[in-house]
Amino acid sequence: MKLYVCWGTFRTNKGHPCGEAHEALVAAGYEPQVVKTGGCYRTDPLFAGRREVKRLTGTYKVPTLVLDTGTTIDGSENIIEWARASEAAGLPE
């Protein structure tokens, strides 16, 4: 499983989507490979990692989770929801 993030999995006092997604995955027992994509705002197309995310999802936005099956889950809220549901159901990655 790969988790595409901006610059890292840090948390801020207001919360940060990439850090929140990573934290939920770790809490659910996963150890995702973290892929730092760089970029922000209008510079996203300049970064290879963001172009890969666009190829996978149609948008440059991260975080994006790619499961070993090839399934993509886009956005921190969706990733957090998936992590909690998979932990509860005992699903593999």
PDB file of N, CA, C and O in Angstrom:
ATOM      1  N   MET A   1       0.843  -1.168   0.000  1.00  0.00           N
ATOM      2  CA  MET A   1       0.000   0.000   0.000  1.00  0.00           C
ATOM      3  C   MET A   1       0.890   1.234   0.000  1.00  0.00           C
ATOM      4  O   MET A   1       1.900   1.290   0.700  1.00  0.00           O
ATOM      5  N   LYS A   2       0.498   2.215  -0.793  1.00  0.00           N
ATOM      6  CA  LYS A   2       1.236   3.475  -0.872  1.00  0.00           C
ATOM      7  C   LYS A   2       0.320   4.625  -0.490  1.00  0.00           C
ATOM      8  O   LYS A   2      -0.836   4.689  -0.910  1.00  0.00           O
ATOM      9  N   LEU A   3       0.857   5.526   0.309  1.00  0.00           N
ATOM     10  CA  LEU A   3       0.137   6.740   0.676  1.00  0.00           C
ATOM     11  C   LEU A   3       0.898   7.915   0.085  1.00  0.00           C
ATOM     12  O   LEU A   3       2.011   8.223   0.509  1.00  0.00           O
ATOM     13  N   TYR A   4       0.287   8.568  -0.898  1.00  0.00           N
ATOM     14  CA  TYR A   4       0.876   9.756  -1.512  1.00  0.00           C
ATOM     15  C   TYR A   4       0.498  10.966  -0.666  1.00  0.00           C
ATOM     16  O   TYR A   4      -0.678  11.214  -0.399  1.00  0.00           O
ATOM     17  N   VAL A   5       1.525  11.717  -0.249  1.00  0.00           N
ATOM     18  CA  VAL A   5       1.326  12.898   0.599  1.00  0.00           C
ATOM     19  C   VAL A   5       2.048  14.087  -0.020  1.00  0.00           C
ATOM     20  O   VAL A   5       2.796  13.931  -0.985  1.00  0.00           O
ATOM     21  N   CYS A   6       1.827  15.265   0.532  1.00  0.00           N
ATOM     22  CA  CYS A   6       2.493  16.476   0.024  1.00  0.00           C
ATOM     23  C   CYS A   6       3.977  16.428   0.355  1.00  0.00           C
ATOM     24  O   CYS A   6       4.773  15.908  -0.427  1.00  0.00           O
ATOM     25  N   TRP A   7       4.348  16.959   1.492  1.00  0.00           N
ATOM     26  CA  TRP A   7       5.753  17.016   1.903  1.00  0.00           C
ATOM     27  C   TRP A   7       6.055  16.074   3.052  1.00  0.00           C
ATOM     28  O   TRP A   7       7.223  15.854   3.372  1.00  0.00           O
ATOM     29  N   GLY A   8       5.028  15.510   3.682  1.00  0.00           N
ATOM     30  CA  GLY A   8       5.267  14.615   4.803  1.00  0.00           C
ATOM     31  C   GLY A   8       3.987  14.241   5.513  1.00  0.00           C
ATOM     32  O   GLY A   8       2.888  14.561   5.059  1.00  0.00           O
ATOM     33  N   THR A   9       4.142  13.562   6.630  1.00  0.00           N
ATOM     34  CA  THR A   9       2.990  13.088   7.394  1.00  0.00           C
ATOM     35  C   THR A   9       2.859  13.845   8.710  1.00  0.00           C
ATOM     36  O   THR A   9       2.305  13.331   9.682  1.00  0.00           O
ATOM     37  N   PHE A  10       3.373  15.064   8.730  1.00  0.00           N
ATOM     38  CA  PHE A  10       3.335  15.875   9.935  1.00  0.00           C
ATOM     39  C   PHE A  10       1.906  16.269  10.284  1.00  0.00           C
ATOM     40  O   PHE A  10       0.998  16.220   9.454  1.00  0.00           O
ATOM     41  N   ARG A  11       1.744  16.655  11.531  1.00  0.00           N
ATOM     42  CA  ARG A  11       0.462  17.155  12.014  1.00  0.00           C
ATOM     43  C   ARG A  11       0.667  18.599  12.435  1.00  0.00           C
ATOM     44  O   ARG A  11       1.750  18.971  12.888  1.00  0.00           O
ATOM     45  N   THR A  12      -0.351  19.397  12.289  1.00  0.00           N
ATOM     46  CA  THR A  12      -0.312  20.771  12.776  1.00  0.00           C
ATOM     47  C   THR A  12      -1.380  20.919  13.845  1.00  0.00           C
ATOM     48  O   THR A  12      -2.206  20.024  14.028  1.00  0.00           O
ATOM     49  N   ASN A  13      -1.369  22.037  14.549  1.00  0.00           N
ATOM     50  CA  ASN A  13      -2.376  22.228  15.589  1.00  0.00           C
ATOM     51  C   ASN A  13      -3.781  22.342  15.012  1.00  0.00           C
ATOM     52  O   ASN A  13      -4.760  22.128  15.727  1.00  0.00           O
ATOM     53  N   LYS A  14      -3.894  22.674  13.736  1.00  0.00           N
ATOM     54  CA  LYS A  14      -5.202  22.739  13.081  1.00  0.00           C
ATOM     55  C   LYS A  14      -5.510  21.450  12.331  1.00  0.00           C
ATOM     56  O   LYS A  14      -6.587  21.315  11.752  1.00  0.00           O
ATOM     57  N   GLY A  15      -4.590  20.517  12.335  1.00  0.00           N
ATOM     58  CA  GLY A  15      -4.744  19.282  11.589  1.00  0.00           C
ATOM     59  C   GLY A  15      -4.169  19.450  10.189  1.00  0.00           C
ATOM     60  O   GLY A  15      -4.165  20.553   9.641  1.00  0.00           O
ATOM     61  N   HIS A  16      -3.696  18.383   9.627  1.00  0.00           N
ATOM     62  CA  HIS A  16      -3.168  18.401   8.266  1.00  0.00           C
ATOM     63  C   HIS A  16      -3.653  17.124   7.593  1.00  0.00           C
ATOM     64  O   HIS A  16      -3.443  16.038   8.133  1.00  0.00           O
ATOM     65  N   PRO A  17      -4.289  17.220   6.442  1.00  0.00           N
ATOM     66  CA  PRO A  17      -4.903  16.058   5.808  1.00  0.00           C
ATOM     67  C   PRO A  17      -3.957  14.868   5.615  1.00  0.00           C
ATOM     68  O   PRO A  17      -4.348  13.725   5.851  1.00  0.00           O
ATOM     69  N   CYS A  18      -2.733  15.123   5.194  1.00  0.00           N
ATOM     70  CA  CYS A  18      -1.798  14.017   4.958  1.00  0.00           C
ATOM     71  C   CYS A  18      -1.431  13.319   6.262  1.00  0.00           C
ATOM     72  O   CYS A  18      -1.381  12.091   6.324  1.00  0.00           O
ATOM     73  N   GLY A  19      -1.175  14.110   7.305  1.00  0.00           N
ATOM     74  CA  GLY A  19      -0.846  13.547   8.605  1.00  0.00           C
ATOM     75  C   GLY A  19      -2.014  12.803   9.217  1.00  0.00           C
ATOM     76  O   GLY A  19      -1.828  11.755   9.836  1.00  0.00           O
ATOM     77  N   GLU A  20      -3.211  13.330   9.052  1.00  0.00           N
ATOM     78  CA  GLU A  20      -4.399  12.673   9.601  1.00  0.00           C
ATOM     79  C   GLU A  20      -4.650  11.332   8.916  1.00  0.00           C
ATOM     80  O   GLU A  20      -4.994  10.353   9.578  1.00  0.00           O
ATOM     81  N   ALA A  21      -4.482  11.281   7.602  1.00  0.00           N
ATOM     82  CA  ALA A  21      -4.669  10.029   6.862  1.00  0.00           C
ATOM     83  C   ALA A  21      -3.635   8.996   7.301  1.00  0.00           C
ATOM     84  O   ALA A  21      -3.965   7.833   7.534  1.00  0.00           O
ATOM     85  N   HIS A  22      -2.385   9.432   7.411  1.00  0.00           N
ATOM     86  CA  HIS A  22      -1.320   8.519   7.834  1.00  0.00           C
ATOM     87  C   HIS A  22      -1.583   7.998   9.242  1.00  0.00           C
ATOM     88  O   HIS A  22      -1.445   6.802   9.501  1.00  0.00           O
ATOM     89  N   GLU A  23      -1.957   8.881  10.137  1.00  0.00           N
ATOM     90  CA  GLU A  23      -2.234   8.481  11.518  1.00  0.00           C
ATOM     91  C   GLU A  23      -3.351   7.443  11.587  1.00  0.00           C
ATOM     92  O   GLU A  23      -3.253   6.485  12.354  1.00  0.00           O
ATOM     93  N   ALA A  24      -4.405   7.621  10.801  1.00  0.00           N
ATOM     94  CA  ALA A  24      -5.524   6.663  10.798  1.00  0.00           C
ATOM     95  C   ALA A  24      -5.078   5.301  10.282  1.00  0.00           C
ATOM     96  O   ALA A  24      -5.494   4.269  10.809  1.00  0.00           O
ATOM     97  N   LEU A  25      -4.240   5.294   9.261  1.00  0.00           N
ATOM     98  CA  LEU A  25      -3.745   4.017   8.720  1.00  0.00           C
ATOM     99  C   LEU A  25      -2.879   3.286   9.743  1.00  0.00           C
ATOM    100  O   LEU A  25      -3.017   2.077   9.930  1.00  0.00           O
ATOM    101  N   VAL A  26      -1.988   4.023  10.400  1.00  0.00           N
ATOM    102  CA  VAL A  26      -1.124   3.414  11.412  1.00  0.00           C
ATOM    103  C   VAL A  26      -1.966   2.903  12.583  1.00  0.00           C
ATOM    104  O   VAL A  26      -1.713   1.813  13.097  1.00  0.00           O
ATOM    105  N   ALA A  27      -2.957   3.677  13.005  1.00  0.00           N
ATOM    106  CA  ALA A  27      -3.829   3.255  14.103  1.00  0.00           C
ATOM    107  C   ALA A  27      -4.600   1.988  13.749  1.00  0.00           C
ATOM    108  O   ALA A  27      -4.941   1.196  14.627  1.00  0.00           O
ATOM    109  N   ALA A  28      -4.874   1.799  12.458  1.00  0.00           N
ATOM    110  CA  ALA A  28      -5.596   0.613  12.004  1.00  0.00           C
ATOM    111  C   ALA A  28      -4.655  -0.582  11.798  1.00  0.00           C
ATOM    112  O   ALA A  28      -5.093  -1.671  11.428  1.00  0.00           O
ATOM    113  N   GLY A  29      -3.361  -0.365  12.043  1.00  0.00           N
ATOM    114  CA  GLY A  29      -2.406  -1.463  11.954  1.00  0.00           C
ATOM    115  C   GLY A  29      -1.654  -1.568  10.641  1.00  0.00           C
ATOM    116  O   GLY A  29      -0.972  -2.565  10.403  1.00  0.00           O
ATOM    117  N   TYR A  30      -1.762  -0.569   9.789  1.00  0.00           N
ATOM    118  CA  TYR A  30      -1.071  -0.583   8.500  1.00  0.00           C
ATOM    119  C   TYR A  30       0.245   0.180   8.582  1.00  0.00           C
ATOM    120  O   TYR A  30       0.416   1.070   9.415  1.00  0.00           O
ATOM    121  N   GLU A  31       1.163  -0.185   7.707  1.00  0.00           N
ATOM    122  CA  GLU A  31       2.437   0.513   7.572  1.00  0.00           C
ATOM    123  C   GLU A  31       2.593   0.912   6.110  1.00  0.00           C
ATOM    124  O   GLU A  31       3.347   0.273   5.376  1.00  0.00           O
ATOM    125  N   PRO A  32       1.894   1.957   5.674  1.00  0.00           N
ATOM    126  CA  PRO A  32       1.941   2.323   4.259  1.00  0.00           C
ATOM    127  C   PRO A  32       3.305   2.858   3.845  1.00  0.00           C
ATOM    128  O   PRO A  32       3.999   3.504   4.630  1.00  0.00           O
ATOM    129  N   GLN A  33       3.673   2.582   2.615  1.00  0.00           N
ATOM    130  CA  GLN A  33       4.852   3.230   2.032  1.00  0.00           C
ATOM    131  C   GLN A  33       4.441   4.669   1.754  1.00  0.00           C
ATOM    132  O   GLN A  33       3.484   4.905   1.016  1.00  0.00           O
ATOM    133  N   VAL A  34       5.143   5.624   2.331  1.00  0.00           N
ATOM    134  CA  VAL A  34       4.811   7.035   2.158  1.00  0.00           C
ATOM    135  C   VAL A  34       5.586   7.577   0.963  1.00  0.00           C
ATOM    136  O   VAL A  34       6.811   7.471   0.900  1.00  0.00           O
ATOM    137  N   VAL A  35       4.849   8.160   0.015  1.00  0.00           N
ATOM    138  CA  VAL A  35       5.450   8.763  -1.173  1.00  0.00           C
ATOM    139  C   VAL A  35       5.229  10.269  -1.092  1.00  0.00           C
ATOM    140  O   VAL A  35       4.098  10.745  -1.188  1.00  0.00           O
ATOM    141  N   LYS A  36       6.313  11.010  -0.916  1.00  0.00           N
ATOM    142  CA  LYS A  36       6.228  12.471  -0.835  1.00  0.00           C
ATOM    143  C   LYS A  36       6.192  13.033  -2.249  1.00  0.00           C
ATOM    144  O   LYS A  36       7.104  12.800  -3.044  1.00  0.00           O
ATOM    145  N   THR A  37       5.130  13.777  -2.558  1.00  0.00           N
ATOM    146  CA  THR A  37       4.934  14.271  -3.922  1.00  0.00           C
ATOM    147  C   THR A  37       5.410  15.691  -4.134  1.00  0.00           C
ATOM    148  O   THR A  37       5.597  16.105  -5.278  1.00  0.00           O
ATOM    149  N   GLY A  38       5.615  16.454  -3.067  1.00  0.00           N
ATOM    150  CA  GLY A  38       5.970  17.857  -3.220  1.00  0.00           C
ATOM    151  C   GLY A  38       4.778  18.637  -3.756  1.00  0.00           C
ATOM    152  O   GLY A  38       3.652  18.142  -3.795  1.00  0.00           O
ATOM    153  N   GLY A  39       5.052  19.851  -4.160  1.00  0.00           N
ATOM    154  CA  GLY A  39       4.019  20.674  -4.785  1.00  0.00           C
ATOM    155  C   GLY A  39       3.004  21.243  -3.824  1.00  0.00           C
ATOM    156  O   GLY A  39       2.844  20.781  -2.694  1.00  0.00           O
ATOM    157  N   CYS A  40       2.331  22.254  -4.307  1.00  0.00           N
ATOM    158  CA  CYS A  40       1.191  22.850  -3.632  1.00  0.00           C
ATOM    159  C   CYS A  40       0.603  23.906  -4.559  1.00  0.00           C
ATOM    160  O   CYS A  40       1.299  24.495  -5.387  1.00  0.00           O
ATOM    161  N   TYR A  41      -0.662  24.122  -4.399  1.00  0.00           N
ATOM    162  CA  TYR A  41      -1.375  25.137  -5.175  1.00  0.00           C
ATOM    163  C   TYR A  41      -1.127  24.967  -6.674  1.00  0.00           C
ATOM    164  O   TYR A  41      -1.362  23.884  -7.209  1.00  0.00           O
ATOM    165  N   ARG A  42      -0.678  25.969  -7.335  1.00  0.00           N
ATOM    166  CA  ARG A  42      -0.542  25.922  -8.800  1.00  0.00           C
ATOM    167  C   ARG A  42       0.759  25.309  -9.286  1.00  0.00           C
ATOM    168  O   ARG A  42       0.980  25.223 -10.494  1.00  0.00           O
ATOM    169  N   THR A  43       1.627  24.882  -8.375  1.00  0.00           N
ATOM    170  CA  THR A  43       2.894  24.280  -8.793  1.00  0.00           C
ATOM    171  C   THR A  43       2.792  22.765  -8.957  1.00  0.00           C
ATOM    172  O   THR A  43       3.752  22.132  -9.396  1.00  0.00           O
ATOM    173  N   ASP A  44       1.665  22.180  -8.620  1.00  0.00           N
ATOM    174  CA  ASP A  44       1.531  20.724  -8.654  1.00  0.00           C
ATOM    175  C   ASP A  44       2.008  20.074  -9.953  1.00  0.00           C
ATOM    176  O   ASP A  44       2.703  19.060  -9.881  1.00  0.00           O
ATOM    177  N   PRO A  45       1.676  20.597 -11.136  1.00  0.00           N
ATOM    178  CA  PRO A  45       2.103  19.937 -12.376  1.00  0.00           C
ATOM    179  C   PRO A  45       3.627  19.865 -12.540  1.00  0.00           C
ATOM    180  O   PRO A  45       4.120  19.089 -13.360  1.00  0.00           O
ATOM    181  N   LEU A  46       4.360  20.648 -11.786  1.00  0.00           N
ATOM    182  CA  LEU A  46       5.815  20.650 -11.899  1.00  0.00           C
ATOM    183  C   LEU A  46       6.469  19.471 -11.184  1.00  0.00           C
ATOM    184  O   LEU A  46       7.651  19.200 -11.396  1.00  0.00           O
ATOM    185  N   PHE A  47       5.718  18.773 -10.347  1.00  0.00           N
ATOM    186  CA  PHE A  47       6.267  17.705  -9.522  1.00  0.00           C
ATOM    187  C   PHE A  47       5.830  16.338 -10.034  1.00  0.00           C
ATOM    188  O   PHE A  47       4.641  16.085 -10.227  1.00  0.00           O
ATOM    189  N   ALA A  48       6.815  15.454 -10.253  1.00  0.00           N
ATOM    190  CA  ALA A  48       6.536  14.120 -10.794  1.00  0.00           C
ATOM    191  C   ALA A  48       5.551  13.343  -9.923  1.00  0.00           C
ATOM    192  O   ALA A  48       4.683  12.641 -10.440  1.00  0.00           O
ATOM    193  N   GLY A  49       5.684  13.467  -8.611  1.00  0.00           N
ATOM    194  CA  GLY A  49       4.775  12.756  -7.707  1.00  0.00           C
ATOM    195  C   GLY A  49       3.337  13.198  -7.877  1.00  0.00           C
ATOM    196  O   GLY A  49       2.423  12.374  -7.842  1.00  0.00           O
ATOM    197  N   ARG A  50       3.130  14.483  -8.059  1.00  0.00           N
ATOM    198  CA  ARG A  50       1.770  14.991  -8.264  1.00  0.00           C
ATOM    199  C   ARG A  50       1.231  14.575  -9.626  1.00  0.00           C
ATOM    200  O   ARG A  50       0.035  14.325  -9.776  1.00  0.00           O
ATOM    201  N   ARG A  51       2.110  14.501 -10.613  1.00  0.00           N
ATOM    202  CA  ARG A  51       1.652  14.036 -11.927  1.00  0.00           C
ATOM    203  C   ARG A  51       1.227  12.568 -11.849  1.00  0.00           C
ATOM    204  O   ARG A  51       0.279  12.158 -12.519  1.00  0.00           O
ATOM    205  N   GLU A  52       1.925  11.780 -11.034  1.00  0.00           N
ATOM    206  CA  GLU A  52       1.539  10.374 -10.835  1.00  0.00           C
ATOM    207  C   GLU A  52       0.166  10.293 -10.170  1.00  0.00           C
ATOM    208  O   GLU A  52      -0.668   9.477 -10.565  1.00  0.00           O
ATOM    209  N   VAL A  53      -0.069  11.128  -9.173  1.00  0.00           N
ATOM    210  CA  VAL A  53      -1.380  11.161  -8.508  1.00  0.00           C
ATOM    211  C   VAL A  53      -2.458  11.541  -9.516  1.00  0.00           C
ATOM    212  O   VAL A  53      -3.538  10.949  -9.520  1.00  0.00           O
ATOM    213  N   LYS A  54      -2.181  12.511 -10.362  1.00  0.00           N
ATOM    214  CA  LYS A  54      -3.163  12.919 -11.389  1.00  0.00           C
ATOM    215  C   LYS A  54      -3.456  11.758 -12.339  1.00  0.00           C
ATOM    216  O   LYS A  54      -4.603  11.554 -12.734  1.00  0.00           O
ATOM    217  N   ARG A  55      -2.420  10.998 -12.706  1.00  0.00           N
ATOM    218  CA  ARG A  55      -2.612   9.844 -13.580  1.00  0.00           C
ATOM    219  C   ARG A  55      -3.508   8.795 -12.905  1.00  0.00           C
ATOM    220  O   ARG A  55      -4.324   8.150 -13.563  1.00  0.00           O
ATOM    221  N   LEU A  56      -3.350   8.636 -11.608  1.00  0.00           N
ATOM    222  CA  LEU A  56      -4.107   7.635 -10.867  1.00  0.00           C
ATOM    223  C   LEU A  56      -5.545   8.065 -10.585  1.00  0.00           C
ATOM    224  O   LEU A  56      -6.460   7.241 -10.597  1.00  0.00           O
ATOM    225  N   THR A  57      -5.740   9.366 -10.329  1.00  0.00           N
ATOM    226  CA  THR A  57      -7.030   9.821  -9.807  1.00  0.00           C
ATOM    227  C   THR A  57      -7.733  10.882 -10.639  1.00  0.00           C
ATOM    228  O   THR A  57      -8.929  11.116 -10.465  1.00  0.00           O
ATOM    229  N   GLY A  58      -6.999  11.526 -11.545  1.00  0.00           N
ATOM    230  CA  GLY A  58      -7.590  12.614 -12.313  1.00  0.00           C
ATOM    231  C   GLY A  58      -7.446  13.969 -11.661  1.00  0.00           C
ATOM    232  O   GLY A  58      -7.888  14.976 -12.214  1.00  0.00           O
ATOM    233  N   THR A  59      -6.824  14.007 -10.477  1.00  0.00           N
ATOM    234  CA  THR A  59      -6.597  15.270  -9.776  1.00  0.00           C
ATOM    235  C   THR A  59      -5.212  15.253  -9.150  1.00  0.00           C
ATOM    236  O   THR A  59      -4.664  14.182  -8.888  1.00  0.00           O
ATOM    237  N   TYR A  60      -4.647  16.417  -8.910  1.00  0.00           N
ATOM    238  CA  TYR A  60      -3.334  16.521  -8.288  1.00  0.00           C
ATOM    239  C   TYR A  60      -3.385  16.441  -6.768  1.00  0.00           C
ATOM    240  O   TYR A  60      -2.338  16.384  -6.122  1.00  0.00           O
ATOM    241  N   LYS A  61      -4.572  16.435  -6.188  1.00  0.00           N
ATOM    242  CA  LYS A  61      -4.720  16.547  -4.740  1.00  0.00           C
ATOM    243  C   LYS A  61      -4.262  15.285  -4.006  1.00  0.00           C
ATOM    244  O   LYS A  61      -4.471  14.159  -4.457  1.00  0.00           O
ATOM    245  N   VAL A  62      -3.635  15.521  -2.868  1.00  0.00           N
ATOM    246  CA  VAL A  62      -3.242  14.443  -1.970  1.00  0.00           C
ATOM    247  C   VAL A  62      -3.829  14.750  -0.596  1.00  0.00           C
ATOM    248  O   VAL A  62      -4.142  15.910  -0.326  1.00  0.00           O
ATOM    249  N   PRO A  63      -3.989  13.780   0.268  1.00  0.00           N
ATOM    250  CA  PRO A  63      -3.441  12.446   0.208  1.00  0.00           C
ATOM    251  C   PRO A  63      -4.259  11.519  -0.684  1.00  0.00           C
ATOM    252  O   PRO A  63      -5.463  11.688  -0.872  1.00  0.00           O
ATOM    253  N   THR A  64      -3.554  10.544  -1.219  1.00  0.00           N
ATOM    254  CA  THR A  64      -4.158   9.477  -2.012  1.00  0.00           C
ATOM    255  C   THR A  64      -3.566   8.162  -1.548  1.00  0.00           C
ATOM    256  O   THR A  64      -2.349   8.032  -1.417  1.00  0.00           O
ATOM    257  N   LEU A  65      -4.416   7.198  -1.303  1.00  0.00           N
ATOM    258  CA  LEU A  65      -3.988   5.865  -0.888  1.00  0.00           C
ATOM    259  C   LEU A  65      -4.172   4.914  -2.062  1.00  0.00           C
ATOM    260  O   LEU A  65      -5.232   4.884  -2.687  1.00  0.00           O
ATOM    261  N   VAL A  66      -3.133   4.138  -2.357  1.00  0.00           N
ATOM    262  CA  VAL A  66      -3.224   3.114  -3.398  1.00  0.00           C
ATOM    263  C   VAL A  66      -2.993   1.771  -2.716  1.00  0.00           C
ATOM    264  O   VAL A  66      -1.918   1.500  -2.180  1.00  0.00           O
ATOM    265  N   LEU A  67      -4.029   0.939  -2.750  1.00  0.00           N
ATOM    266  CA  LEU A  67      -3.938  -0.378  -2.139  1.00  0.00           C
ATOM    267  C   LEU A  67      -3.153  -1.318  -3.040  1.00  0.00           C
ATOM    268  O   LEU A  67      -2.957  -1.035  -4.222  1.00  0.00           O
ATOM    269  N   ASP A  68      -2.709  -2.424  -2.487  1.00  0.00           N
ATOM    270  CA  ASP A  68      -1.950  -3.402  -3.265  1.00  0.00           C
ATOM    271  C   ASP A  68      -2.770  -3.974  -4.415  1.00  0.00           C
ATOM    272  O   ASP A  68      -2.201  -4.483  -5.380  1.00  0.00           O
ATOM    273  N   THR A  69      -4.079  -3.899  -4.331  1.00  0.00           N
ATOM    274  CA  THR A  69      -4.960  -4.377  -5.404  1.00  0.00           C
ATOM    275  C   THR A  69      -5.053  -3.385  -6.558  1.00  0.00           C
ATOM    276  O   THR A  69      -5.599  -3.701  -7.614  1.00  0.00           O
ATOM    277  N   GLY A  70      -4.511  -2.172  -6.348  1.00  0.00           N
ATOM    278  CA  GLY A  70      -4.607  -1.114  -7.350  1.00  0.00           C
ATOM    279  C   GLY A  70      -5.743  -0.148  -7.094  1.00  0.00           C
ATOM    280  O   GLY A  70      -5.844   0.876  -7.769  1.00  0.00           O
ATOM    281  N   THR A  71      -6.588  -0.445  -6.148  1.00  0.00           N
ATOM    282  CA  THR A  71      -7.686   0.440  -5.776  1.00  0.00           C
ATOM    283  C   THR A  71      -7.129   1.734  -5.199  1.00  0.00           C
ATOM    284  O   THR A  71      -6.206   1.706  -4.385  1.00  0.00           O
ATOM    285  N   THR A  72      -7.685   2.869  -5.615  1.00  0.00           N
ATOM    286  CA  THR A  72      -7.259   4.149  -5.059  1.00  0.00           C
ATOM    287  C   THR A  72      -8.358   4.720  -4.174  1.00  0.00           C
ATOM    288  O   THR A  72      -9.547   4.590  -4.463  1.00  0.00           O
ATOM    289  N   ILE A  73      -7.936   5.343  -3.111  1.00  0.00           N
ATOM    290  CA  ILE A  73      -8.837   6.030  -2.200  1.00  0.00           C
ATOM    291  C   ILE A  73      -8.275   7.443  -2.066  1.00  0.00           C
ATOM    292  O   ILE A  73      -7.142   7.636  -1.624  1.00  0.00           O
ATOM    293  N   ASP A  74      -9.070   8.406  -2.448  1.00  0.00           N
ATOM    294  CA  ASP A  74      -8.605   9.782  -2.562  1.00  0.00           C
ATOM    295  C   ASP A  74      -9.205  10.650  -1.460  1.00  0.00           C
ATOM    296  O   ASP A  74     -10.401  10.572  -1.183  1.00  0.00           O
ATOM    297  N   GLY A  75      -8.378  11.468  -0.841  1.00  0.00           N
ATOM    298  CA  GLY A  75      -8.849  12.412   0.167  1.00  0.00           C
ATOM    299  C   GLY A  75      -8.735  11.857   1.571  1.00  0.00           C
ATOM    300  O   GLY A  75      -8.991  10.677   1.810  1.00  0.00           O
ATOM    301  N   SER A  76      -8.348  12.719   2.496  1.00  0.00           N
ATOM    302  CA  SER A  76      -8.111  12.259   3.870  1.00  0.00           C
ATOM    303  C   SER A  76      -9.364  11.688   4.525  1.00  0.00           C
ATOM    304  O   SER A  76      -9.286  10.679   5.226  1.00  0.00           O
ATOM    305  N   GLU A  77     -10.499  12.308   4.312  1.00  0.00           N
ATOM    306  CA  GLU A  77     -11.719  11.807   4.944  1.00  0.00           C
ATOM    307  C   GLU A  77     -12.043  10.395   4.468  1.00  0.00           C
ATOM    308  O   GLU A  77     -12.430   9.544   5.269  1.00  0.00           O
ATOM    309  N   ASN A  78     -11.889  10.140   3.177  1.00  0.00           N
ATOM    310  CA  ASN A  78     -12.160   8.808   2.635  1.00  0.00           C
ATOM    311  C   ASN A  78     -11.138   7.785   3.112  1.00  0.00           C
ATOM    312  O   ASN A  78     -11.486   6.638   3.394  1.00  0.00           O
ATOM    313  N   ILE A  79      -9.879   8.198   3.202  1.00  0.00           N
ATOM    314  CA  ILE A  79      -8.828   7.295   3.687  1.00  0.00           C
ATOM    315  C   ILE A  79      -9.064   6.947   5.146  1.00  0.00           C
ATOM    316  O   ILE A  79      -8.943   5.786   5.536  1.00  0.00           O
ATOM    317  N   ILE A  80      -9.397   7.935   5.948  1.00  0.00           N
ATOM    318  CA  ILE A  80      -9.675   7.699   7.366  1.00  0.00           C
ATOM    319  C   ILE A  80     -10.869   6.763   7.518  1.00  0.00           C
ATOM    320  O   ILE A  80     -10.830   5.830   8.320  1.00  0.00           O
ATOM    321  N   GLU A  81     -11.918   7.006   6.762  1.00  0.00           N
ATOM    322  CA  GLU A  81     -13.102   6.147   6.813  1.00  0.00           C
ATOM    323  C   GLU A  81     -12.742   4.711   6.420  1.00  0.00           C
ATOM    324  O   GLU A  81     -13.169   3.765   7.081  1.00  0.00           O
ATOM    325  N   TRP A  82     -11.960   4.545   5.349  1.00  0.00           N
ATOM    326  CA  TRP A  82     -11.556   3.210   4.910  1.00  0.00           C
ATOM    327  C   TRP A  82     -10.719   2.521   5.986  1.00  0.00           C
ATOM    328  O   TRP A  82     -10.934   1.345   6.282  1.00  0.00           O
ATOM    329  N   ALA A  83      -9.759   3.252   6.575  1.00  0.00           N
ATOM    330  CA  ALA A  83      -8.888   2.666   7.600  1.00  0.00           C
ATOM    331  C   ALA A  83      -9.701   2.175   8.787  1.00  0.00           C
ATOM    332  O   ALA A  83      -9.473   1.071   9.283  1.00  0.00           O
ATOM    333  N   ARG A  84     -10.629   2.970   9.237  1.00  0.00           N
ATOM    334  CA  ARG A  84     -11.458   2.576  10.390  1.00  0.00           C
ATOM    335  C   ARG A  84     -12.337   1.374  10.050  1.00  0.00           C
ATOM    336  O   ARG A  84     -12.475   0.452  10.853  1.00  0.00           O
ATOM    337  N   ALA A  85     -12.926   1.390   8.862  1.00  0.00           N
ATOM    338  CA  ALA A  85     -13.785   0.285   8.453  1.00  0.00           C
ATOM    339  C   ALA A  85     -12.993  -1.001   8.245  1.00  0.00           C
ATOM    340  O   ALA A  85     -13.454  -2.080   8.615  1.00  0.00           O
ATOM    341  N   SER A  86     -11.820  -0.894   7.663  1.00  0.00           N
ATOM    342  CA  SER A  86     -11.014  -2.101   7.425  1.00  0.00           C
ATOM    343  C   SER A  86     -10.486  -2.672   8.713  1.00  0.00           C
ATOM    344  O   SER A  86     -10.385  -3.890   8.862  1.00  0.00           O
ATOM    345  N   GLU A  87     -10.146  -1.804   9.651  1.00  0.00           N
ATOM    346  CA  GLU A  87      -9.688  -2.278  10.965  1.00  0.00           C
ATOM    347  C   GLU A  87     -10.822  -3.028  11.657  1.00  0.00           C
ATOM    348  O   GLU A  87     -10.611  -4.103  12.218  1.00  0.00           O
ATOM    349  N   ALA A  88     -12.018  -2.460  11.614  1.00  0.00           N
ATOM    350  CA  ALA A  88     -13.165  -3.084  12.267  1.00  0.00           C
ATOM    351  C   ALA A  88     -13.526  -4.419  11.617  1.00  0.00           C
ATOM    352  O   ALA A  88     -13.953  -5.352  12.297  1.00  0.00           O
ATOM    353  N   ALA A  89     -13.354  -4.503  10.298  1.00  0.00           N
ATOM    354  CA  ALA A  89     -13.713  -5.723   9.572  1.00  0.00           C
ATOM    355  C   ALA A  89     -12.556  -6.706   9.483  1.00  0.00           C
ATOM    356  O   ALA A  89     -12.742  -7.841   9.044  1.00  0.00           O
ATOM    357  N   GLY A  90     -11.361  -6.284   9.896  1.00  0.00           N
ATOM    358  CA  GLY A  90     -10.198  -7.150   9.811  1.00  0.00           C
ATOM    359  C   GLY A  90      -9.743  -7.400   8.383  1.00  0.00           C
ATOM    360  O   GLY A  90      -9.229  -8.474   8.069  1.00  0.00           O
ATOM    361  N   LEU A  91      -9.932  -6.402   7.512  1.00  0.00           N
ATOM    362  CA  LEU A  91      -9.560  -6.556   6.098  1.00  0.00           C
ATOM    363  C   LEU A  91      -8.051  -6.457   5.912  1.00  0.00           C
ATOM    364  O   LEU A  91      -7.383  -5.702   6.618  1.00  0.00           O
ATOM    365  N   PRO A  92      -7.509  -7.225   4.955  1.00  0.00           N
ATOM    366  CA  PRO A  92      -6.087  -7.068   4.611  1.00  0.00           C
ATOM    367  C   PRO A  92      -5.908  -5.831   3.768  1.00  0.00           C
ATOM    368  O   PRO A  92      -6.884  -5.257   3.283  1.00  0.00           O
ATOM    369  N   GLU A  93      -4.663  -5.412   3.588  1.00  0.00           N
ATOM    370  CA  GLU A  93      -4.400  -4.258   2.745  1.00  0.00           C
ATOM    371  C   GLU A  93      -4.540  -4.644   1.316  1.00  0.00           C
ATOM    372  O   GLU A  93      -4.358  -3.809   0.430  1.00  0.00           O
TER     373      GLU A  93
END
